[in-house]
């Protein structure tokens, strides 16, 4: 199933745990350090560096691009490391996350409450996944290096629905 980003409620409702999908459109790359800064911004009442409403965040810290490449290897990182930061982002309008591994029960509940979705990308397939990334631009926290926030244009990024908007999970 092909899904366009940013996400919309109609598409999210159609997705079921276990569905194979391909994402296309704009997504944002961010890992632990950037997530910590997002929460600091929220706590201070400041704006996030991108419009989080209906957005998808990919938990990735890509390797440097080789000459002539858009991005280096871009495999997913372990999503549970972002669990402590996820609920406030969902409450601000985040609708999708891409990573690897299971999520904590509080995050599963927040995904259901906020009608969001968690996608699973295949770990170890970073070189293959990078071929789906058509454009990459650092938009915040460049001092974080590989953990800087990036705006990515993707086409047919292969994923699976791990946790759907009803809270159903492939991990149960």
N, C-alpha and C positions, 0 to 999 in steps of 0.2 A: 504494500500500500504506500502510495506517495503522499507525503505530508509537507505542507509549506509553512515556513516560519516568517514572521511571528505566527504563533499558534492562534487558532480561534476555537471558541467553545464547541461549535458543531463538530469539528474534527476531533477534538479531545474526547468528546462523548462517544465517538465511534470506536475508539481504540480500546482493545482488550488485552490483558496480560498475556504475553506469548506471541502477539502479532509481530510479524516481520515488517519493518517499514524502511523507507528511505526519506531522509530529511533534506529539504532544499530551502534556500533562502538565507536570511541573516541569523546567525547565532553568536554567542559571546563566549570566549574562552576565559576561564578564571579558575584559580586553585585556592588553596588554603590562605595564603597571605593576602590575596585580593579580597577574599570573603571576609576576613577579619576587618579589613579596611571598610568594606561595604557596611558592616554593622556599626563601626565607629561613625561613619557618615550619617546613618539612620539615627543613631543615638543623639547626634548633635543637631538633628533636624535639617541636614544638608541633602542636596540632590546626589543621587548616584551618577556615575559617569556615563550612563546610557539609560534609555527608557526601558524600565524593567517590565512594564505592562505587556503581558502576553509573550514575553521573551523566553528564549531557551539559553541556558548556560551549559557549556560543555566543560567538564572537569578535565582539563588538559594543560600540560606545560610542554609545548612542543620543543623539539630540538631545533637548533639553528638551521636555517635554510642553506642549502648549498647553492653555489652560483647557478642562476637560471631557474631556481625553484621558488615557489611561493612560500613554502613552509617546510620545515623538516618533519621527521616522524612525529605523528600526532595521536598517539594512543591514549586511551582514557586512564585516569588515575582513580584510586579507590574513593568512592563516593562517601562512605561513612565518615571520612575525615571532615566533610563539609556539614555533617548533620547538625552541629551546634549552631551553625549560621543559617540554615535553610529556612526555618519557620518564619523569621522576620521577612525574608525575601519573598516567600510565598504570599505572605500577608500584604506585601507591597505590589503584588501582581505577577510575579514570576509564574510561568505556566509549564515550563519544561526544563528538565535536567538530563544530561547525558553523562554517563560514567560507567564504572564497573563495580560489581559487588552489591550486597544487600544494603538496606537502609534501616535505621532504628524504628521502633514502633511509633514513637512520637512523630517522626517525619512521615511515616506512612499515613498516620491519622491526619496530618496537616495537608498532605497531597489530596486525600479524600475531601477534607473540609473545603479546600480552596479550588477543587476541581482542576487539578494539575495532573502531570504525568511524568514518570521517570523512565527514561530510555536507557537501555544497556548497549554499550558498544563492546566489541570483542577485544579483550586485552591481548596484547601481543601482536595486534594487527595495525600498529601505528603507521607503518609505511604504506599499507593499503588505504587506510583511512585518509592519509594526507592527500591522496589523489582526488578525494572528493572536495577538497578545499580549493576554491578557485581564486580567492582573494583574502588577504590577511593584512590587518592594520592595527597597530598598538594604539589604544584610545585612552588608557589610564595607567598610572603607576609604572612607567617605563623602568624606574630604578629597581623593580622586582625581577628584571631579566626574563627568564622563561615563565615566571608567574605573573607577568604584566597582563592586564586585561586587553584582550584582542577582539576586534570585530571581524568575524569570519563570514565570507560568502561561501556557502556549501551547495553542492549539487549531488543528490543521491547518496548522502552519507548513510551507510548501512547500520541499522540499529534494530533492537527488539524492544517491545513494551515490557518493562519489568514490573512496574506498578501502575495500574490504570487509575482513572479518576474516581472509581468506586472503591479503591483501596485493595483491589485484588492484586496478588503478587505471585510471580513465578517462584519466589523463594519460600513459599509456604507449601 
